[in-house]
Amino acid sequence: MAQKGYVSAPDEVWEVLSSTLSLSGLRVLDLATGTGGIAARLAAAGAQVTALDLSLRSLQIARHTAQGCGAALSLVCGDVTHVPLAGAAFDLVISLGVMHYFRDPVPFLSEVHRLVRPAGWALIETPQKYSLFTLYKRRRMAQGQWEYGD
């Protein structure tokens, strides 16, 4: 995993994207961007990236992450199940480590479908729902102690 400060972008995801798609000029939406690791990496490779998160703190971190990579992101505060952006506007909609938090993922998946253009791409990665990391993260969030946002 590539890390630099707050940057965290799984190498496996990067390898799939960079070997499958021409990234220059690609219109990308990163849903629940968190620290903005993959969004910054995509923007640095020439993609036009919109990074959405519900947490203002996460968006501040994502901005800092992008600046550290010499990249620019369009930042949007919003809910991944009600994204305040036009439909079919993105060549790629990406979401890393989010879907497992929903009891019912259908509203989230419907929104991904609405946002990606016809013949576009969606990449959704999710860890095991009950891994030690997700249990730790949920506990820290419940205690108001998760340092990367709400």
N, CA, C and O atoms as a GROMACS GRO file, in nm:
protein
  600
    1MET      N    1   0.085  -0.117   0.000
    1MET     CA    2   0.000   0.000   0.000
    1MET      C    3   0.090   0.124   0.000
    1MET      O    4   0.182   0.135   0.080
    2ALA      N    5   0.060   0.216  -0.090
    2ALA     CA    6   0.138   0.340  -0.099
    2ALA      C    7   0.086   0.439   0.005
    2ALA      O    8  -0.033   0.468   0.010
    3GLN      N    9   0.176   0.490   0.089
    3GLN     CA   10   0.134   0.585   0.191
    3GLN      C   11   0.235   0.698   0.201
    3GLN      O   12   0.356   0.676   0.195
    4LYS      N   13   0.183   0.819   0.218
    4LYS     CA   14   0.267   0.937   0.241
    4LYS      C   15   0.180   1.033   0.319
    4LYS      O   16   0.088   1.093   0.263
    5GLY      N   17   0.208   1.049   0.446
    5GLY     CA   18   0.121   1.132   0.529
    5GLY      C   19  -0.017   1.069   0.534
    5GLY      O   20  -0.033   0.954   0.575
    6TYR      N   21  -0.115   1.146   0.492
    6TYR     CA   22  -0.252   1.094   0.492
    6TYR      C   23  -0.283   1.012   0.366
    6TYR      O   24  -0.391   0.953   0.358
    7VAL      N   25  -0.193   1.009   0.270
    7VAL     CA   26  -0.222   0.940   0.145
    7VAL      C   27  -0.228   0.791   0.168
    7VAL      O   28  -0.136   0.732   0.225
    8SER      N   29  -0.334   0.730   0.124
    8SER     CA   30  -0.348   0.586   0.130
    8SER      C   31  -0.425   0.544   0.006
    8SER      O   32  -0.543   0.574  -0.008
    9ALA      N   33  -0.359   0.475  -0.084
    9ALA     CA   34  -0.422   0.429  -0.206
    9ALA      C   35  -0.373   0.287  -0.233
    9ALA      O   36  -0.256   0.266  -0.264
   10PRO      N   37  -0.462   0.189  -0.220
   10PRO     CA   38  -0.419   0.050  -0.238
   10PRO      C   39  -0.352   0.030  -0.374
   10PRO      O   40  -0.407   0.067  -0.477
   11ASP      N   41  -0.235  -0.029  -0.373
   11ASP     CA   42  -0.161  -0.053  -0.496
   11ASP      C   43  -0.239  -0.139  -0.595
   11ASP      O   44  -0.231  -0.117  -0.716
   12GLU      N   45  -0.314  -0.237  -0.544
   12GLU     CA   46  -0.390  -0.324  -0.632
   12GLU      C   47  -0.493  -0.245  -0.711
   12GLU      O   48  -0.511  -0.268  -0.831
   13VAL      N   49  -0.561  -0.152  -0.646
   13VAL     CA   50  -0.660  -0.068  -0.713
   13VAL      C   51  -0.592   0.020  -0.817
   13VAL      O   52  -0.640   0.032  -0.930
   14TRP      N   53  -0.480   0.079  -0.780
   14TRP     CA   54  -0.406   0.164  -0.873
   14TRP      C   55  -0.362   0.085  -0.996
   14TRP      O   56  -0.374   0.134  -1.108
   15GLU      N   57  -0.312  -0.036  -0.975
   15GLU     CA   58  -0.267  -0.118  -1.087
   15GLU      C   59  -0.381  -0.151  -1.182
   15GLU      O   60  -0.363  -0.148  -1.304
   16VAL      N   61  -0.497  -0.183  -1.128
   16VAL     CA   62  -0.614  -0.212  -1.214
   16VAL      C   63  -0.651  -0.089  -1.294
   16VAL      O   64  -0.670  -0.097  -1.416
   17LEU      N   65  -0.661   0.025  -1.228
   17LEU     CA   66  -0.702   0.148  -1.298
   17LEU      C   67  -0.601   0.191  -1.403
   17LEU      O   68  -0.637   0.219  -1.517
   18SER      N   69  -0.475   0.196  -1.366
   18SER     CA   70  -0.374   0.248  -1.457
   18SER      C   71  -0.344   0.154  -1.573
   18SER      O   72  -0.298   0.198  -1.678
   19SER      N   73  -0.371   0.025  -1.557
   19SER     CA   74  -0.348  -0.068  -1.666
   19SER      C   75  -0.471  -0.088  -1.754
   19SER      O   76  -0.460  -0.142  -1.864
   20THR      N   77  -0.588  -0.044  -1.707
   20THR     CA   78  -0.712  -0.066  -1.781
   20THR      C   79  -0.761   0.059  -1.853
   20THR      O   80  -0.816   0.050  -1.963
   21LEU      N   81  -0.741   0.174  -1.793
   21LEU     CA   82  -0.798   0.298  -1.845
   21LEU      C   83  -0.691   0.400  -1.881
   21LEU      O   84  -0.584   0.403  -1.821
   22SER      N   85  -0.721   0.482  -1.980
   22SER     CA   86  -0.638   0.598  -2.009
   22SER      C   87  -0.683   0.707  -1.911
   22SER      O   88  -0.795   0.756  -1.922
   23LEU      N   89  -0.597   0.743  -1.818
   23LEU     CA   90  -0.638   0.830  -1.708
   23LEU      C   91  -0.642   0.979  -1.745
   23LEU      O   92  -0.718   1.055  -1.685
   24SER      N   93  -0.563   1.021  -1.841
   24SER     CA   94  -0.557   1.162  -1.878
   24SER      C   95  -0.693   1.210  -1.931
   24SER      O   96  -0.745   1.157  -2.029
   25GLY      N   97  -0.749   1.309  -1.864
   25GLY     CA   98  -0.877   1.366  -1.904
   25GLY      C   99  -0.999   1.287  -1.859
   25GLY      O  100  -1.112   1.331  -1.882
   26LEU      N  101  -0.979   1.173  -1.796
   26LEU     CA  102  -1.089   1.090  -1.748
   26LEU      C  103  -1.168   1.167  -1.641
   26LEU      O  104  -1.108   1.223  -1.549
   27ARG      N  105  -1.298   1.170  -1.652
   27ARG     CA  106  -1.383   1.234  -1.551
   27ARG      C  107  -1.415   1.130  -1.443
   27ARG      O  108  -1.481   1.030  -1.469
   28VAL      N  109  -1.365   1.157  -1.321
   28VAL     CA  110  -1.373   1.059  -1.212
   28VAL      C  111  -1.448   1.118  -1.093
   28VAL      O  112  -1.429   1.235  -1.059
   29LEU      N  113  -1.531   1.037  -1.031
   29LEU     CA  114  -1.595   1.072  -0.905
   29LEU      C  115  -1.551   0.970  -0.801
   29LEU      O  116  -1.574   0.850  -0.818
   30ASP      N  117  -1.488   1.018  -0.694
   30ASP     CA  118  -1.446   0.933  -0.583
   30ASP      C  119  -1.546   0.952  -0.470
   30ASP      O  120  -1.546   1.055  -0.403
   31LEU      N  121  -1.631   0.852  -0.449
   31LEU     CA  122  -1.735   0.859  -0.346
   31LEU      C  123  -1.678   0.821  -0.210
   31LEU      O  124  -1.613   0.717  -0.196
   32ALA      N  125  -1.703   0.905  -0.110
   32ALA     CA  126  -1.650   0.887   0.025
   32ALA      C  127  -1.498   0.882   0.018
   32ALA      O  128  -1.436   0.783   0.057
   33THR      N  129  -1.440   0.989  -0.032
   33THR     CA  130  -1.296   0.996  -0.061
   33THR      C  131  -1.208   0.977   0.061
   33THR      O  132  -1.094   0.933   0.048
   34GLY      N  133  -1.259   1.009   0.179
   34GLY     CA  134  -1.176   0.994   0.300
   34GLY      C  135  -1.055   1.084   0.292
   34GLY      O  136  -1.070   1.206   0.277
   35THR      N  137  -0.937   1.027   0.301
   35THR     CA  138  -0.815   1.107   0.299
   35THR      C  139  -0.774   1.149   0.158
   35THR      O  140  -0.678   1.223   0.141
   36GLY      N  141  -0.848   1.101   0.057
   36GLY     CA  142  -0.823   1.144  -0.080
   36GLY      C  143  -0.706   1.078  -0.149
   36GLY      O  144  -0.658   1.129  -0.250
   37GLY      N  145  -0.658   0.967  -0.098
   37GLY     CA  146  -0.540   0.902  -0.154
   37GLY      C  147  -0.553   0.864  -0.300
   37GLY      O  148  -0.469   0.901  -0.381
   38ILE      N  149  -0.658   0.790  -0.334
   38ILE     CA  150  -0.674   0.746  -0.473
   38ILE      C  151  -0.715   0.864  -0.560
   38ILE      O  152  -0.675   0.872  -0.676
   39ALA      N  153  -0.795   0.956  -0.507
   39ALA     CA  154  -0.837   1.075  -0.583
   39ALA      C  155  -0.716   1.158  -0.623
   39ALA      O  156  -0.705   1.201  -0.738
   40ALA      N  157  -0.625   1.181  -0.529
   40ALA     CA  158  -0.504   1.259  -0.557
   40ALA      C  159  -0.416   1.189  -0.658
   40ALA      O  160  -0.360   1.252  -0.748
   41ARG      N  161  -0.404   1.060  -0.644
   41ARG     CA  162  -0.320   0.983  -0.738
   41ARG      C  163  -0.378   0.989  -0.879
   41ARG      O  164  -0.303   1.003  -0.975
   42LEU      N  165  -0.510   0.978  -0.892
   42LEU     CA  166  -0.575   0.987  -1.023
   42LEU      C  167  -0.559   1.127  -1.082
   42LEU      O  168  -0.531   1.142  -1.201
   43ALA      N  169  -0.576   1.229  -0.999
   43ALA     CA  170  -0.562   1.367  -1.047
   43ALA      C  171  -0.419   1.395  -1.090
   43ALA      O  172  -0.397   1.463  -1.190
   44ALA      N  173  -0.322   1.344  -1.017
   44ALA     CA  174  -0.182   1.363  -1.054
   44ALA      C  175  -0.150   1.296  -1.187
   44ALA      O  176  -0.056   1.336  -1.256
   45ALA      N  177  -0.228   1.192  -1.223
   45ALA     CA  178  -0.208   1.122  -1.350
   45ALA      C  179  -0.285   1.188  -1.464
   45ALA      O  180  -0.282   1.139  -1.577
   46GLY      N  181  -0.355   1.299  -1.436
   46GLY     CA  182  -0.423   1.372  -1.541
   46GLY      C  183  -0.573   1.360  -1.545
   46GLY      O  184  -0.637   1.420  -1.632
   47ALA      N  185  -0.633   1.284  -1.454
   47ALA     CA  186  -0.779   1.273  -1.450
   47ALA      C  187  -0.840   1.400  -1.390
   47ALA      O  188  -0.776   1.469  -1.311
   48GLN      N  189  -0.962   1.428  -1.428
   48GLN     CA  190  -1.039   1.539  -1.368
   48GLN      C  191  -1.123   1.477  -1.257
   48GLN      O  192  -1.224   1.411  -1.283
   49VAL      N  193  -1.082   1.498  -1.133
   49VAL     CA  194  -1.139   1.424  -1.020
   49VAL      C  195  -1.226   1.512  -0.932
   49VAL      O  196  -1.186   1.620  -0.890
   50THR      N  197  -1.346   1.462  -0.906
   50THR     CA  198  -1.435   1.518  -0.805
   50THR      C  199  -1.433   1.422  -0.688
   50THR      O  200  -1.459   1.303  -0.704
   51ALA      N  201  -1.402   1.473  -0.570
   51ALA     CA  202  -1.394   1.391  -0.449
   51ALA      C  203  -1.508   1.432  -0.356
   51ALA      O  204  -1.518   1.548  -0.317
   52LEU      N  205  -1.593   1.337  -0.321
   52LEU     CA  206  -1.709   1.364  -0.236
   52LEU      C  207  -1.691   1.292  -0.103
   52LEU      O  208  -1.645   1.178  -0.098
   53ASP      N  209  -1.728   1.361   0.004
   53ASP     CA  210  -1.730   1.299   0.136
   53ASP      C  211  -1.832   1.372   0.222
   53ASP      O  212  -1.859   1.490   0.201
   54LEU      N  213  -1.889   1.302   0.318
   54LEU     CA  214  -1.984   1.362   0.411
   54LEU      C  215  -1.914   1.444   0.518
   54LEU      O  216  -1.975   1.533   0.578
   55SER      N  217  -1.787   1.414   0.542
   55SER     CA  218  -1.710   1.478   0.646
   55SER      C  219  -1.629   1.595   0.593
   55SER      O  220  -1.548   1.579   0.501
   56LEU      N  221  -1.651   1.712   0.649
   56LEU     CA  222  -1.570   1.829   0.611
   56LEU      C  223  -1.423   1.808   0.649
   56LEU      O  224  -1.334   1.853   0.577
   57ARG      N  225  -1.398   1.742   0.760
   57ARG     CA  226  -1.260   1.713   0.801
   57ARG      C  227  -1.191   1.626   0.697
   57ARG      O  228  -1.076   1.652   0.661
   58SER      N  229  -1.259   1.524   0.648
   58SER     CA  230  -1.201   1.439   0.544
   58SER      C  231  -1.171   1.519   0.418
   58SER      O  232  -1.068   1.498   0.354
   59LEU      N  233  -1.259   1.610   0.381
   59LEU     CA  234  -1.236   1.691   0.262
   59LEU      C  235  -1.115   1.783   0.279
   59LEU      O  236  -1.041   1.807   0.184
   60GLN      N  237  -1.095   1.835   0.401
   60GLN     CA  238  -0.975   1.916   0.427
   60GLN      C  239  -0.849   1.831   0.412
   60GLN      O  240  -0.750   1.876   0.355
   61ILE      N  241  -0.855   1.709   0.463
   61ILE     CA  242  -0.741   1.618   0.451
   61ILE      C  243  -0.717   1.583   0.304
   61ILE      O  244  -0.603   1.580   0.258
   62ALA      N  245  -0.825   1.557   0.231
   62ALA     CA  246  -0.813   1.524   0.088
   62ALA      C  247  -0.749   1.639   0.010
   62ALA      O  248  -0.667   1.617  -0.078
   63ARG      N  249  -0.787   1.763   0.043
   63ARG     CA  250  -0.727   1.879  -0.022
   63ARG      C  251  -0.577   1.884   0.005
   63ARG      O  252  -0.497   1.908  -0.085
   64HIS      N  253  -0.539   1.860   0.130
   64HIS     CA  254  -0.399   1.858   0.169
   64HIS      C  255  -0.324   1.745   0.097
   64HIS      O  256  -0.212   1.764   0.050
   65THR      N  257  -0.386   1.629   0.089
   65THR     CA  258  -0.326   1.514   0.020
   65THR      C  259  -0.300   1.549  -0.126
   65THR      O  260  -0.191   1.522  -0.178
   66ALA      N  261  -0.399   1.608  -0.193
   66ALA     CA  262  -0.385   1.644  -0.335
   66ALA      C  263  -0.274   1.747  -0.354
   66ALA      O  264  -0.194   1.736  -0.446
   67GLN      N  265  -0.271   1.846  -0.267
   67GLN     CA  266  -0.166   1.949  -0.277
   67GLN      C  267  -0.028   1.886  -0.262
   67GLN      O  268   0.066   1.926  -0.331
   68GLY      N  269  -0.016   1.789  -0.175
   68GLY     CA  270   0.111   1.720  -0.156
   68GLY      C  271   0.154   1.640  -0.278
   68GLY      O  272   0.272   1.611  -0.296
   69CYS      N  273   0.057   1.603  -0.362
   69CYS     CA  274   0.087   1.529  -0.485
   69CYS      C  275   0.095   1.623  -0.605
   69CYS      O  276   0.115   1.578  -0.718
   70GLY      N  277   0.080   1.753  -0.581
   70GLY     CA  278   0.081   1.848  -0.692
   70GLY      C  279  -0.041   1.837  -0.780
   70GLY      O  280  -0.035   1.864  -0.900
   71ALA      N  281  -0.154   1.796  -0.721
   71ALA     CA  282  -0.277   1.775  -0.797
   71ALA      C  283  -0.389   1.863  -0.741
   71ALA      O  284  -0.379   1.914  -0.630
   72ALA      N  285  -0.493   1.878  -0.819
   72ALA     CA  286  -0.610   1.955  -0.777
   72ALA      C  287  -0.734   1.866  -0.783
   72ALA      O  288  -0.751   1.787  -0.876
   73LEU      N  289  -0.819   1.880  -0.682
   73LEU     CA  290  -0.944   1.807  -0.677
   73LEU      C  291  -1.059   1.906  -0.669
   73LEU      O  292  -1.045   2.014  -0.612
   74SER      N  293  -1.172   1.869  -0.724
   74SER     CA  294  -1.296   1.940  -0.699
   74SER      C  295  -1.360   1.869  -0.580
   74SER      O  296  -1.388   1.750  -0.587
   75LEU      N  297  -1.382   1.941  -0.471
   75LEU     CA  298  -1.432   1.880  -0.347
   75LEU      C  299  -1.579   1.911  -0.328
   75LEU      O  300  -1.623   2.025  -0.346
   76VAL      N  301  -1.655   1.808  -0.289
   76VAL     CA  302  -1.799   1.822  -0.267
   76VAL      C  303  -1.834   1.755  -0.136
   76VAL      O  304  -1.797   1.640  -0.112
   77CYS      N  305  -1.907   1.827  -0.050
   77CYS     CA  306  -1.956   1.769   0.074
   77CYS      C  307  -2.096   1.713   0.045
   77CYS      O  308  -2.185   1.786   0.002
   78GLY      N  309  -2.112   1.584   0.069
   78GLY     CA  310  -2.243   1.525   0.042
   78GLY      C  311  -2.248   1.378   0.081
   78GLY      O  312  -2.148   1.316   0.116
   79ASP      N  313  -2.370   1.327   0.074
   79ASP     CA  314  -2.404   1.190   0.110
   79ASP      C  315  -2.394   1.102  -0.016
   79ASP      O  316  -2.444   1.141  -0.121
   80VAL      N  317  -2.330   0.986  -0.005
   80VAL     CA  318  -2.312   0.899  -0.121
   80VAL      C  319  -2.443   0.839  -0.172
   80VAL      O  320  -2.446   0.786  -0.283
   81THR      N  321  -2.550   0.847  -0.094
   81THR     CA  322  -2.679   0.796  -0.142
   81THR      C  323  -2.766   0.905  -0.203
   81THR      O  324  -2.873   0.876  -0.258
   82HIS      N  325  -2.722   1.031  -0.194
   82HIS     CA  326  -2.794   1.145  -0.252
   82HIS      C  327  -2.691   1.248  -0.301
   82HIS      O  328  -2.679   1.356  -0.245
   83VAL      N  329  -2.618   1.212  -0.404
   83VAL     CA  330  -2.508   1.295  -0.452
   83VAL      C  331  -2.562   1.416  -0.528
   83VAL      O  332  -2.641   1.400  -0.621
   84PRO      N  333  -2.520   1.537  -0.488
   84PRO     CA  334  -2.573   1.659  -0.551
   84PRO      C  335  -2.503   1.694  -0.683
   84PRO      O  336  -2.460   1.807  -0.704
   85LEU      N  337  -2.492   1.595  -0.771
   85LEU     CA  338  -2.427   1.615  -0.900
   85LEU      C  339  -2.512   1.553  -1.010
   85LEU      O  340  -2.595   1.465  -0.984
   86ALA      N  341  -2.492   1.601  -1.132
   86ALA     CA  342  -2.570   1.552  -1.247
   86ALA      C  343  -2.539   1.405  -1.274
   86ALA      O  344  -2.429   1.356  -1.251
   87GLY      N  345  -2.641   1.337  -1.324
   87GLY     CA  346  -2.625   1.197  -1.359
   87GLY      C  347  -2.548   1.178  -1.488
   87GLY      O  348  -2.538   1.270  -1.570
   88ALA      N  349  -2.493   1.059  -1.505
   88ALA     CA  350  -2.419   1.019  -1.625
   88ALA      C  351  -2.306   1.117  -1.659
   88ALA      O  352  -2.274   1.136  -1.776
   89ALA      N  353  -2.246   1.177  -1.556
   89ALA     CA  354  -2.144   1.280  -1.578
   89ALA      C  355  -2.001   1.228  -1.564
   89ALA      O  356  -1.906   1.303  -1.587
   90PHE      N  357  -1.984   1.102  -1.527
   90PHE     CA  358  -1.850   1.053  -1.496
   90PHE      C  359  -1.815   0.928  -1.576
   90PHE      O  360  -1.897   0.839  -1.597
   91ASP      N  361  -1.689   0.926  -1.621
   91ASP     CA  362  -1.638   0.808  -1.692
   91ASP      C  363  -1.609   0.695  -1.594
   91ASP      O  364  -1.618   0.577  -1.629
   92LEU      N  365  -1.574   0.732  -1.472
   92LEU     CA  366  -1.542   0.636  -1.368
   92LEU      C  367  -1.597   0.685  -1.236
   92LEU      O  368  -1.573   0.799  -1.196
   93VAL      N  369  -1.671   0.599  -1.168
   93VAL     CA  370  -1.713   0.625  -1.031
   93VAL      C  371  -1.642   0.520  -0.946
   93VAL      O  372  -1.653   0.400  -0.972
   94ILE      N  373  -1.571   0.567  -0.845
   94ILE     CA  374  -1.492   0.478  -0.762
   94ILE      C  375  -1.532   0.495  -0.616
   94ILE      O  376  -1.562   0.605  -0.570
   95SER      N  377  -1.532   0.385  -0.544
   95SER     CA  378  -1.563   0.388  -0.401
   95SER      C  379  -1.481   0.279  -0.333
   95SER      O  380  -1.496   0.161  -0.363
   96LEU      N  381  -1.396   0.321  -0.243
   96LEU     CA  382  -1.308   0.227  -0.174
   96LEU      C  383  -1.346   0.218  -0.026
   96LEU      O  384  -1.341   0.318   0.046
   97GLY      N  385  -1.382   0.100   0.018
   97GLY     CA  386  -1.406   0.076   0.160
   97GLY      C  387  -1.526   0.148   0.219
   97GLY      O  388  -1.518   0.200   0.330
   98VAL      N  389  -1.638   0.152   0.146
   98VAL     CA  390  -1.756   0.223   0.194
   98VAL      C  391  -1.880   0.133   0.200
   98VAL      O  392  -1.954   0.137   0.298
   99MET      N  393  -1.902   0.055   0.097
   99MET     CA  394  -2.029  -0.016   0.082
   99MET      C  395  -2.061  -0.108   0.200
   99MET      O  396  -2.179  -0.130   0.229
  100HIS      N  397  -1.963  -0.161   0.266
  100HIS     CA  398  -1.989  -0.254   0.376
  100HIS      C  399  -2.055  -0.187   0.496
  100HIS      O  400  -2.102  -0.256   0.587
  101TYR      N  401  -2.060  -0.055   0.500
  101TYR     CA  402  -2.126   0.015   0.611
  101TYR      C  403  -2.278   0.021   0.597
  101TYR      O  404  -2.347   0.054   0.693
  102PHE      N  405  -2.330  -0.011   0.480
  102PHE     CA  406  -2.475  -0.002   0.457
  102PHE      C  407  -2.543  -0.135   0.485
  102PHE      O  408  -2.499  -0.240   0.440
  103ARG      N  409  -2.652  -0.128   0.562
  103ARG     CA  410  -2.733  -0.249   0.581
  103ARG      C  411  -2.797  -0.289   0.448
  103ARG      O  412  -2.805  -0.406   0.413
  104ASP      N  413  -2.843  -0.187   0.374
  104ASP     CA  414  -2.901  -0.207   0.243
  104ASP      C  415  -2.818  -0.127   0.142
  104ASP      O  416  -2.829  -0.004   0.139
  105PRO      N  417  -2.736  -0.192   0.061
  105PRO     CA  418  -2.651  -0.119  -0.032
  105PRO      C  419  -2.722  -0.069  -0.158
  105PRO      O  420  -2.661   0.000  -0.240
  106VAL      N  421  -2.850  -0.104  -0.176
  106VAL     CA  422  -2.920  -0.069  -0.301
  106VAL      C  423  -2.925   0.081  -0.327
  106VAL      O  424  -2.898   0.122  -0.440
  107PRO      N  425  -2.957   0.168  -0.229
  107PRO     CA  426  -2.956   0.312  -0.259
  107PRO      C  427  -2.818   0.361  -0.303
  107PRO      O  428  -2.808   0.444  -0.393
  108PHE      N  429  -2.713   0.311  -0.240
  108PHE     CA  430  -2.577   0.348  -0.279
  108PHE      C  431  -2.548   0.301  -0.422
  108PHE      O  432  -2.500   0.379  -0.504
  109LEU      N  433  -2.576   0.176  -0.451
  109LEU     CA  434  -2.549   0.122  -0.585
  109LEU      C  435  -2.633   0.191  -0.691
  109LEU      O  436  -2.587   0.210  -0.804
  110SER      N  437  -2.756   0.228  -0.657
  110SER     CA  438  -2.841   0.301  -0.751
  110SER      C  439  -2.781   0.437  -0.785
  110SER      O  440  -2.788   0.482  -0.899
  111GLU      N  441  -2.723   0.500  -0.685
  111GLU     CA  442  -2.660   0.630  -0.706
  111GLU      C  443  -2.534   0.615  -0.794
  111GLU      O  444  -2.510   0.699  -0.880
  112VAL      N  445  -2.457   0.512  -0.772
  112VAL     CA  446  -2.341   0.486  -0.857
  112VAL      C  447  -2.387   0.467  -1.001
  112VAL      O  448  -2.328   0.524  -1.092
  113HIS      N  449  -2.491   0.389  -1.021
  113HIS     CA  450  -2.545   0.365  -1.155
  113HIS      C  451  -2.593   0.496  -1.220
  113HIS      O  452  -2.571   0.516  -1.339
  114ARG      N  453  -2.656   0.582  -1.143
  114ARG     CA  454  -2.704   0.710  -1.194
  114ARG      C  455  -2.589   0.801  -1.237
  114ARG      O  456  -2.601   0.875  -1.335
  115LEU      N  457  -2.480   0.797  -1.166
  115LEU     CA  458  -2.370   0.891  -1.187
  115LEU      C  459  -2.274   0.853  -1.299
  115LEU      O  460  -2.215   0.941  -1.362
  116VAL      N  461  -2.258   0.724  -1.325
  116VAL     CA  462  -2.162   0.681  -1.427
  116VAL      C  463  -2.229   0.690  -1.565
  116VAL      O  464  -2.346   0.655  -1.581
  117ARG      N  465  -2.152   0.737  -1.664
  117ARG     CA  466  -2.206   0.750  -1.800
  117ARG      C  467  -2.229   0.611  -1.860
  117ARG      O  468  -2.168   0.514  -1.815
  118PRO      N  469  -2.314   0.602  -1.961
  118PRO     CA  470  -2.330   0.473  -2.030
  118PRO      C  471  -2.193   0.427  -2.083
  118PRO      O  472  -2.118   0.507  -2.138
  119ALA      N  473  -2.163   0.302  -2.066
  119ALA     CA  474  -2.035   0.241  -2.106
  119ALA      C  475  -1.919   0.292  -2.020
  119ALA      O  476  -1.803   0.271  -2.056
  120GLY      N  477  -1.949   0.359  -1.909
  120GLY     CA  478  -1.845   0.402  -1.816
  120GLY      C  479  -1.810   0.289  -1.722
  120GLY      O  480  -1.855   0.175  -1.738
  121TRP      N  481  -1.729   0.322  -1.623
  121TRP     CA  482  -1.678   0.222  -1.530
  121TRP      C  483  -1.717   0.258  -1.387
  121TRP      O  484  -1.725   0.375  -1.350
  122ALA      N  485  -1.741   0.155  -1.308
  122ALA     CA  486  -1.758   0.171  -1.164
  122ALA      C  487  -1.665   0.071  -1.097
  122ALA      O  488  -1.661  -0.047  -1.134
  123LEU      N  489  -1.590   0.118  -1.000
  123LEU     CA  490  -1.502   0.031  -0.923
  123LEU      C  491  -1.537   0.047  -0.776
  123LEU      O  492  -1.520   0.154  -0.718
  124ILE      N  493  -1.586  -0.061  -0.718
  124ILE     CA  494  -1.627  -0.060  -0.578
  124ILE      C  495  -1.546  -0.168  -0.507
  124ILE      O  496  -1.554  -0.286  -0.540
  125GLU      N  497  -1.470  -0.124  -0.407
  125GLU     CA  498  -1.388  -0.216  -0.328
  125GLU      C  499  -1.441  -0.210  -0.186
  125GLU      O  500  -1.470  -0.103  -0.134
  126THR      N  501  -1.452  -0.325  -0.124
  126THR     CA  502  -1.499  -0.327   0.013
  126THR      C  503  -1.423  -0.433   0.092
  126THR      O  504  -1.404  -0.545   0.043
  127PRO      N  505  -1.379  -0.399   0.214
  127PRO     CA  506  -1.311  -0.500   0.296
  127PRO      C  507  -1.414  -0.592   0.360
  127PRO      O  508  -1.535  -0.573   0.345
  128GLN      N  509  -1.365  -0.690   0.430
  128GLN     CA  510  -1.456  -0.775   0.504
  128GLN      C  511  -1.533  -0.690   0.604
  128GLN      O  512  -1.476  -0.602   0.669
  129LYS      N  513  -1.661  -0.717   0.615
  129LYS     CA  514  -1.745  -0.636   0.703
  129LYS      C  515  -1.702  -0.644   0.849
  129LYS      O  516  -1.712  -0.545   0.921
  130TYR      N  517  -1.654  -0.756   0.892
  130TYR     CA  518  -1.620  -0.772   1.034
  130TYR      C  519  -1.472  -0.804   1.054
  130TYR      O  520  -1.438  -0.891   1.134
  131SER      N  521  -1.386  -0.736   0.983
  131SER     CA  522  -1.243  -0.751   1.006
  131SER      C  523  -1.206  -0.676   1.134
  131SER      O  524  -1.284  -0.593   1.182
  132LEU      N  525  -1.089  -0.703   1.187
  132LEU     CA  526  -1.044  -0.631   1.307
  132LEU      C  527  -1.036  -0.481   1.281
  132LEU      O  528  -1.071  -0.401   1.368
  133PHE      N  529  -0.991  -0.442   1.160
  133PHE     CA  530  -0.982  -0.300   1.128
  133PHE      C  531  -1.119  -0.233   1.129
  133PHE      O  532  -1.135  -0.127   1.189
  134THR      N  533  -1.220  -0.294   1.065
  134THR     CA  534  -1.350  -0.228   1.060
  134THR      C  535  -1.414  -0.222   1.198
  134THR      O  536  -1.482  -0.125   1.230
  135LEU      N  537  -1.394  -0.324   1.280
  135LEU     CA  538  -1.446  -0.319   1.417
  135LEU      C  539  -1.378  -0.207   1.497
  135LEU      O  540  -1.444  -0.134   1.570
  136TYR      N  541  -1.247  -0.196   1.482
  136TYR     CA  542  -1.172  -0.088   1.548
  136TYR      C  543  -1.220   0.049   1.501
  136TYR      O  544  -1.244   0.138   1.583
  137LYS      N  545  -1.235   0.065   1.370
  137LYS     CA  546  -1.279   0.193   1.315
  137LYS      C  547  -1.419   0.229   1.364
  137LYS      O  548  -1.443   0.343   1.404
  138ARG      N  549  -1.510   0.133   1.362
  138ARG     CA  550  -1.647   0.161   1.409
  138ARG      C  551  -1.648   0.202   1.557
  138ARG      O  552  -1.721   0.293   1.596
  139ARG      N  553  -1.566   0.136   1.636
  139ARG     CA  554  -1.559   0.172   1.779
  139ARG      C  555  -1.506   0.314   1.796
  139ARG      O  556  -1.563   0.393   1.872
  140ARG      N  557  -1.397   0.348   1.725
  140ARG     CA  558  -1.340   0.483   1.734
  140ARG      C  559  -1.441   0.587   1.685
  140ARG      O  560  -1.452   0.695   1.744
  141MET      N  561  -1.514   0.555   1.580
  141MET     CA  562  -1.615   0.650   1.528
  141MET      C  563  -1.726   0.670   1.632
  141MET      O  564  -1.768   0.783   1.655
  142ALA      N  565  -1.773   0.563   1.693
  142ALA     CA  566  -1.879   0.571   1.792
  142ALA      C  567  -1.836   0.654   1.914
  142ALA      O  568  -1.919   0.718   1.979
  143GLN      N  569  -1.707   0.652   1.943
  143GLN     CA  570  -1.652   0.728   2.055
  143GLN      C  571  -1.614   0.871   2.016
  143GLN      O  572  -1.569   0.950   2.099
  144GLY      N  573  -1.634   0.904   1.887
  144GLY     CA  574  -1.597   1.038   1.840
  144GLY      C  575  -1.447   1.056   1.833
  144GLY      O  576  -1.398   1.169   1.844
  145GLN      N  577  -1.372   0.948   1.816
  145GLN     CA  578  -1.227   0.953   1.818
  145GLN      C  579  -1.163   0.912   1.686
  145GLN      O  580  -1.042   0.889   1.682
  146TRP      N  581  -1.240   0.903   1.579
  146TRP     CA  582  -1.182   0.866   1.448
  146TRP      C  583  -1.124   0.993   1.388
  146TRP      O  584  -1.197   1.086   1.354
  147GLU      N  585  -0.992   0.997   1.373
  147GLU     CA  586  -0.920   1.119   1.337
  147GLU      C  587  -0.938   1.162   1.192
  147GLU      O  588  -0.895   1.271   1.155
  148TYR      N  589  -0.999   1.079   1.108
  148TYR     CA  590  -1.011   1.113   0.967
  148TYR      C  591  -1.150   1.162   0.928
  148TYR      O  592  -1.182   1.169   0.809
  149GLY      N  593  -1.231   1.197   1.023
  149GLY     CA  594  -1.363   1.252   0.992
  149GLY      C  595  -1.472   1.182   1.070
  149GLY      O  596  -1.446   1.104   1.160
  150ASP      N  597  -1.594   1.213   1.032
  150ASP     CA  598  -1.711   1.162   1.103
  150ASP      C  599  -1.753   1.025   1.051
  150ASP      O  600  -1.850   0.967   1.100
   0.00000   0.00000   0.00000
